[in-house]
Amino acid sequence: MRRNLLRISALALAFAGGISLAAAQQQPPTQPQPNAAFVNGALAVPGAPANTDTVPAKFSQKNAADDALITIAYTFKTLSDDQRHAIYDALKGQPSASAANVDVGTELPPSVELRQVPDQLAAQVPETKGYRYAVTQDRVLLVGTGRVVAGVFGDRNAPVSEGRRP
């Protein structure tokens, strides 16, 4: 019984000591120094670009959203609206088997026929070179290797997926 009391006392002391060490390691938030090169992970020197990809996601909503983007969709992440609509306009009337209304990251079944992106479009938007496509009722799907949808493009009024994880 005396041994158990010693063990329990030693464990309680170790637990209390661990809590005090953890509390001592936490630092209160500090104000950035006026001459700091980095503030919240962003370069804070004159002429530095704002909200770059190097800013930690906890300080940048854009980077937090990009962290939720599936990897295959990064190819089309930086396209301008004009490029996105050029892809849609070039492929919307092309012959293709009707595909289900799917999202980025979805693997298309073998029953969906895929065609190569035309050379003319690949010359206009180089990011599309080597991709295949399928057309749905109101969207164009660009498909990467393994039949996985890498980009979804619609007309200016249609909602377009950005490939975010649920």
Secondary structure, DSSP 8 states (H G I E B T S, - for coil): -HHHHHHHHHHHHHHHHHHHHHHHH--------TT-SEETTEE-STT--SS-TTS-GGG-HHHHHHHTB-GGGGGGTT--HHHHHHHHHHHTTS---B-----TT-B--TTS--EE--HHHHHHSGGGTT-EEEE-SSEEEEE-GGGBEEEEEE-TTS-----B--
